[in-house]
Amino acid sequence: MSDPAPPFGAKIAAGTANRRMHASEDTPRSASPRDDQANLNPPAAWADLGDLFMPVPKTTRALEAGFYTPIETMRGRALRRMRVRTDNLVELPDPVIDTLLTEFVTFWKRAAAFGGIGLSPKRGLLLWGPPGSGKTSAVQRMAEHMIRELGGICVMAGPPSLTAEILHDLRMIEPHRPLVVVFEDLDALVDRFGEPELLALLDGETQIGNVVNVATTNYPELLDPRFVNRPGRFDRIQYVGMPTEEAREVYIKARVPGIDDVRLARWVKDSDGWSIAHLRELVVATEMLGDADDATIERLAGMHQKPDSKRSPELSAVGFGA
């Protein structure tokens, strides 16, 4: 999906304490990090924790629409806003992704009707395919539609127990808020945290409603059948392939307005099987850095081969290669 950056900012410089042994008592005390933080975020309200009341700078009954990730703090679990910085999205023609987006939009239009037939409004989508095939772009388009059109939020799943707890907190505070939970590289999450808690988060005692769970993986064969053969956890298992010829042409035209027809045709033809990341580098290298088309295309085509130190041109040149 994109490169997320934590929203909470720079460290606050601490004042230097006067450490002289015989300093006068009425010498002004140097500012501490605690003082500086208080000046930046002065308490304005009380957080009511039962018999405990904690001064806080601000309270809110609704999160701002956007991307969040669950974290543990010294004060307990929390959602941290993610400042997502990405290239401007180019909506590429792709019948598979268009189908996914149509289903996603339709689900949210009909979510309120689920209760009428006794069902919790939830949906699960698992997108699989080779690295760079556009899975993350599809997820990003879903999330941005929900944020922009529905004022919803997107939570990037972390440790399952922490994610489940903070999602239940969210549902207690905002029971009907449109929500997407993203399980990026699901196979890696399973490898790191194990299957039971993730299964419970998707379709167990810790599940919530009014949610679309979207997962991606490059390696679906690593997932237990309980993830891929159980509607209710993932209702649609969808392969997402590399950008089509039409999609590559749309992307190149969007990034290089006015490109001549001969050059465009050559780029589209020679980029067969390339990811959007490869196409982006083709544009950056040639248009921004001034590299030649031929050399750049040859370099990027070679990146499909896994680097091997035993065949390194540099090592061969100094006598290490066979």
C-alpha positions in Angstrom: 0.0 0.0 0.0 1.9 3.2 0.4 4.7 4.4 2.9 3.0 5.3 6.2 4.8 7.8 8.6 3.9 8.2 12.3 2.0 11.3 13.0 3.5 12.2 16.3 6.3 14.5 15.8 9.6 15.6 16.9 11.2 15.2 20.3 11.0 18.3 22.4 14.4 19.7 23.4 15.0 19.6 27.1 16.3 22.6 29.0 19.7 22.1 30.5 19.6 21.9 34.3 21.9 24.0 36.4 24.1 21.3 38.0 26.3 23.5 40.1 26.5 22.2 43.7 26.0 25.6 45.3 23.3 27.1 43.1 21.0 29.5 44.8 17.5 28.2 45.6 15.9 31.2 43.7 17.9 30.5 40.6 15.2 30.0 37.9 14.7 26.3 37.2 15.4 25.2 33.7 12.5 24.0 31.6 12.1 20.3 31.5 10.7 18.1 28.7 7.5 17.8 30.9 7.1 21.6 31.1 7.6 22.0 27.3 5.1 19.3 26.6 2.6 20.9 28.9 3.0 24.2 27.1 2.5 22.6 23.7 -0.5 20.5 24.9 -2.0 22.1 28.0 -4.7 20.1 29.7 -8.2 21.2 28.7 -10.4 18.3 29.9 -10.6 15.3 32.2 -10.6 11.7 31.0 -13.1 10.0 33.3 -11.7 6.6 34.2 -14.1 5.8 37.0 -12.5 6.8 40.2 -9.5 8.1 38.3 -9.5 11.4 36.3 -6.7 12.1 34.0 -6.0 15.6 32.6 -5.9 15.5 28.8 -5.5 18.2 26.1 -8.5 17.3 24.1 -11.3 14.7 23.9 -13.3 13.7 20.8 -16.4 11.5 20.3 -15.4 10.6 16.7 -12.1 9.9 15.1 -11.1 11.9 12.1 -11.5 9.9 8.8 -8.2 8.4 7.8 -5.7 5.6 8.4 -4.7 4.3 11.9 -2.6 1.6 13.5 -3.1 0.1 17.0 -0.3 0.7 19.5 0.5 0.1 23.2 1.4 3.1 25.2 2.3 3.6 28.9 -1.3 4.6 29.4 -2.8 1.6 27.6 -3.9 0.8 24.1 -4.5 3.5 21.5 -5.0 4.2 17.8 -2.3 6.3 16.2 -3.1 8.3 13.1 -1.0 7.4 10.1 0.2 10.2 7.9 0.1 8.3 4.6 2.2 9.9 1.8 1.8 8.4 -1.6 2.0 9.3 -5.3 -1.2 10.6 -6.7 -3.3 7.5 -7.5 -3.8 6.7 -11.2 -7.0 4.7 -11.6 -5.9 1.9 -14.0 -8.4 -0.1 -16.0 -8.5 -3.6 -14.6 -11.7 -5.7 -14.7 -10.6 -7.7 -11.6 -10.0 -4.6 -9.4 -13.1 -2.9 -10.9 -15.1 -5.9 -9.7 -13.6 -5.7 -6.2 -14.3 -2.0 -5.9 -17.9 -2.4 -7.2 -18.5 -5.1 -4.5 -16.9 -3.0 -1.9 -19.1 0.1 -2.7 -22.2 -2.1 -2.9 -21.6 -3.6 0.5 -21.4 -0.2 2.2 -24.6 0.9 0.4 -26.4 -2.2 1.7 -24.7 -2.6 5.1 -27.7 -1.2 7.1 -30.0 -3.8 5.5 -28.0 -6.8 6.9 -29.8 -6.5 10.3 -33.1 -7.1 8.5 -32.2 -10.7 7.7 -30.4 -11.3 11.0 -26.8 -10.9 9.8 -24.0 -8.8 11.0 -22.7 -6.5 8.3 -19.2 -7.7 7.6 -17.2 -8.8 4.5 -13.9 -10.4 4.0 -11.7 -10.0 0.8 -8.4 -11.8 0.3 -6.3 -10.6 -2.6 -3.4 -12.7 -3.8 -0.9 -12.5 -6.6 2.8 -11.8 -7.4 4.7 -8.9 -5.8 3.8 -5.6 -7.4 0.6 -6.9 -9.1 -1.5 -4.0 -7.7 -3.0 -5.6 -4.6 -1.9 -2.8 -2.3 -3.2 -0.2 -4.9 -6.6 -1.9 -4.9 -6.7 -1.8 -1.1 -5.7 1.8 -1.1 -8.5 2.7 -3.5 -11.0 0.9 -1.4 -9.8 2.7 1.8 -9.7 6.1 0.2 -13.2 5.7 -1.3 -14.5 4.8 2.2 -12.6 7.7 3.9 -13.6 10.2 1.2 -17.2 9.2 0.5 -18.3 7.7 3.8 -16.1 9.4 6.4 -14.8 6.0 7.5 -11.5 4.9 8.9 -8.9 2.3 8.0 -7.0 0.3 10.6 -3.8 -1.5 9.7 -3.9 -4.8 11.7 -1.1 -5.4 14.2 -0.8 -7.9 17.0 -4.2 -9.7 17.0 -5.1 -9.3 20.6 -4.2 -5.6 20.7 -6.1 -5.1 17.4 -9.2 -6.9 18.7 -9.2 -4.8 21.9 -8.9 -1.5 20.2 -11.5 -2.4 17.6 -13.9 -3.3 20.4 -13.1 0.1 22.0 -13.9 1.7 18.7 -17.2 -0.1 18.3 -18.2 0.9 21.8 -17.6 4.6 21.0 -18.6 4.6 17.4 -20.8 1.6 16.8 -21.8 2.4 13.2 -18.6 4.0 11.8 -17.6 2.4 8.4 -14.4 0.5 8.9 -11.8 -1.3 6.9 -9.2 -3.5 8.7 -6.2 -4.3 6.5 -4.1 -7.5 7.0 -1.2 -6.7 4.8 0.9 -9.8 4.0 -1.4 -12.1 5.9 1.0 -15.0 5.6 3.7 -13.0 7.4 1.2 -12.0 10.2 0.3 -15.7 10.7 4.0 -16.6 10.8 4.6 -13.9 13.4 1.5 -14.1 15.6 0.2 -17.6 15.0 -3.2 -18.7 13.6 -5.6 -18.9 16.6 -5.8 -15.2 17.5 -6.0 -14.1 13.8 -8.8 -16.5 13.2 -10.6 -15.3 16.3 -10.2 -11.7 15.1 -11.7 -12.5 11.7 -14.5 -14.8 12.7 -14.5 -15.6 16.4 -15.4 -14.2 19.8 -13.4 -11.1 19.1 -14.9 -10.2 15.7 -16.9 -7.0 15.2 -19.5 -5.9 12.7 -19.8 -3.1 10.2 -16.4 -3.9 8.8 -14.7 -5.1 5.7 -11.6 -7.2 6.4 -9.1 -7.0 3.5 -6.0 -9.1 3.4 -3.2 -9.4 0.9 -0.6 -12.2 0.3 2.0 -13.1 -2.3 1.9 -16.7 -1.0 -1.6 -18.1 -0.5 -0.3 -21.7 -0.4 1.3 -20.8 3.0 -2.1 -20.1 4.5 -4.0 -22.8 6.4 -7.3 -23.9 4.7 -9.1 -22.3 7.6 -8.2 -18.9 6.1 -9.0 -19.6 2.5 -11.8 -22.1 2.6 -14.1 -20.5 5.1 -16.6 -17.8 4.0 -17.2 -15.4 6.8 -13.5 -15.0 7.3 -12.7 -14.3 3.6 -15.8 -14.4 1.4 -13.9 -13.7 -1.8 -10.5 -15.0 -2.7 -9.3 -13.0 -5.7 -6.2 -13.3 -7.8 -4.7 -9.9 -8.9 -2.3 -10.1 -11.8 0.2 -7.7 -13.2 -1.0 -4.6 -15.0 -2.5 -5.2 -18.4 -1.3 -3.6 -21.6 -4.2 -1.1 -21.4 -3.4 -0.3 -17.7 0.3 0.2 -18.5 -0.6 2.7 -21.3 -2.9 4.6 -19.0 -0.2 4.8 -16.3 2.5 6.0 -18.7 0.3 8.6 -20.2 -0.7 9.9 -16.8 2.9 10.2 -15.7 4.4 11.5 -19.0 1.8 13.8 -20.5 2.5 14.4 -24.2 4.7 11.3 -24.7 5.0 10.6 -28.4 3.2 7.6 -29.9 6.4 5.8 -31.0 8.0 6.1 -27.5 4.7 5.2 -25.8 4.2 2.0 -27.9 7.8 0.9 -27.2 7.4 1.5 -23.4 4.1 -0.4 -23.3 5.5 -3.3 -25.4 8.8 -3.7 -23.4 7.1 -3.4 -20.0 5.0 -6.6 -20.4 4.9 -8.3 -17.0 6.2 -5.3 -15.1 4.8 -4.0 -11.9 3.7 -0.4 -11.3 6.9 0.0 -9.3 8.9 -0.9 -12.4 6.9 1.6 -14.5 7.4 4.3 -11.9 11.1 3.8 -12.0 11.1 3.9 -15.8 9.4 7.3 -15.6 11.7 8.6 -12.8 14.9 7.4 -14.4 14.2 8.7 -17.9 12.2 11.8 -17.2 13.7 13.0 -13.9 17.2 11.7 -14.0 17.9 11.8 -17.7 18.8 8.2 -18.2 18.5 6.7 -21.7 15.4 4.7 -22.5 17.4 1.6 -23.8 19.6 1.4 -20.7 16.7 1.9 -18.3 14.5 -0.7 -19.9 17.4 -3.2 -20.0 18.2 -2.5 -16.3 14.6 -2.9 -15.2 14.1 -6.1 -17.3 17.1 -7.5 -15.5 15.6 -6.8 -12.1 13.3 -9.8 -12.7 16.3 -12.0 -12.1 17.2 -12.6 -8.4 20.6 -11.1 -7.6 23.3 -13.8 -7.0 26.7 -12.8 -5.6 28.4 -15.7 -7.4 27.4 -14.2 -10.7 27.9 -10.5 -9.8 29.5 -8.6 -12.6 31.5 -6.5 -10.1 32.9 -9.6 -8.5 33.7 -11.2 -11.8 35.6 -8.1 -12.9 38.0 -8.4 -10.0 38.5 -12.1 -10.3 36.0 -13.5 -7.8 33.5 -14.8 -10.4 33.6 -18.2 -12.2 
